[in-house]
């Protein structure tokens, strides 16, 4: 298992947090932890999932990965 942590801009509330969690889960992420205070999202993933696919899922959900 690999792990990724990304800085996410645009999350304002728990609904945003849930939206990011859902996007990561649908892209193959597991053990997902999203923090509104730190503006971060972290999750584990295994092949064939790629880190770029997880980042793209967050962007597609309407948030910026910086």
C-alpha positions as a Markdown table, in Angstrom:
| # | Residue | x | y | z |
|---|---|---|---|---|
| 1 | Unk | 0.0 | 0.0 | 0.0 |
| 2 | Unk | 1.1 | 3.5 | -0.9 |
| 3 | Unk | 0.0 | 6.6 | 0.9 |
| 4 | Unk | -0.6 | 10.1 | -0.4 |
| 5 | Unk | -1.2 | 13.4 | 1.4 |
| 6 | Unk | -2.3 | 16.4 | -0.6 |
| 7 | Unk | -3.1 | 20.0 | 0.2 |
| 8 | Unk | -6.7 | 20.8 | -0.8 |
| 9 | Unk | -8.1 | 24.3 | -1.3 |
| 10 | Unk | -11.8 | 25.2 | -1.4 |
| 11 | Unk | -13.1 | 23.1 | 1.4 |
| 12 | Unk | -15.3 | 25.2 | 3.6 |
| 13 | Unk | -17.6 | 22.9 | 5.6 |
| 14 | Unk | -18.3 | 19.3 | 6.6 |
| 15 | Unk | -20.2 | 18.8 | 3.3 |
| 16 | Unk | -17.1 | 19.7 | 1.4 |
| 17 | Unk | -15.1 | 17.3 | 3.5 |
| 18 | Unk | -17.6 | 14.5 | 2.7 |
| 19 | Unk | -17.5 | 15.4 | -1.0 |
| 20 | Unk | -13.7 | 15.0 | -1.0 |
| 21 | Unk | -13.8 | 11.7 | 1.0 |
| 22 | Unk | -16.4 | 10.3 | -1.5 |
| 23 | Unk | -14.3 | 11.3 | -4.5 |
| 24 | Unk | -11.2 | 9.6 | -3.1 |
| 25 | Unk | -13.1 | 6.5 | -2.2 |
| 26 | Unk | -14.6 | 6.2 | -5.7 |
| 27 | Unk | -11.1 | 6.6 | -7.2 |
| 28 | Unk | -9.8 | 3.7 | -5.1 |
| 29 | Unk | -8.5 | 5.4 | -2.0 |
| 30 | Unk | -8.8 | 3.7 | 1.4 |
| 31 | Unk | -8.1 | 4.8 | 5.0 |
| 32 | Unk | -9.2 | 8.3 | 4.0 |
| 33 | Unk | -8.6 | 11.2 | 6.4 |
| 34 | Unk | -9.6 | 14.7 | 5.4 |
| 35 | Unk | -8.9 | 17.8 | 7.6 |
| 36 | Unk | -10.8 | 21.1 | 7.1 |
| 37 | Unk | -8.4 | 22.8 | 9.6 |
| 38 | Unk | -5.2 | 21.7 | 7.9 |
| 39 | Unk | -6.7 | 21.7 | 4.4 |
| 40 | Unk | -5.3 | 18.3 | 3.7 |
| 41 | Unk | -6.6 | 14.9 | 2.4 |
| 42 | Unk | -4.7 | 11.7 | 3.0 |
| 43 | Unk | -5.4 | 8.2 | 1.9 |
| 44 | Unk | -3.8 | 4.9 | 1.1 |
| 45 | Unk | -4.0 | 3.2 | -2.3 |
| 46 | Unk | -2.8 | 0.0 | -4.0 |
| 47 | Unk | -2.1 | -0.9 | -7.6 |
| 48 | Unk | -3.5 | -0.3 | -10.1 |
| 49 | Unk | -4.7 | 3.0 | -8.5 |
| 50 | Unk | -2.2 | 5.9 | -9.1 |
| 51 | Unk | -1.6 | 9.0 | -7.1 |
| 52 | Unk | -2.5 | 11.2 | -10.1 |
| 53 | Unk | -5.9 | 9.5 | -10.4 |
| 54 | Unk | -6.6 | 10.4 | -6.7 |
| 55 | Unk | -5.6 | 14.0 | -7.3 |
| 56 | Unk | -7.7 | 14.2 | -10.5 |
| 57 | Unk | -10.7 | 12.9 | -8.5 |
| 58 | Unk | -10.4 | 15.7 | -6.0 |
| 59 | Unk | -10.1 | 18.3 | -8.8 |
| 60 | Unk | -13.0 | 16.8 | -10.7 |
| 61 | Unk | -15.0 | 17.1 | -7.4 |
| 62 | Unk | -14.5 | 20.9 | -7.6 |
| 63 | Unk | -11.5 | 21.5 | -5.3 |
| 64 | Unk | -7.9 | 22.6 | -6.0 |
| 65 | Unk | -4.9 | 20.3 | -5.2 |
| 66 | Unk | -1.9 | 22.5 | -4.4 |
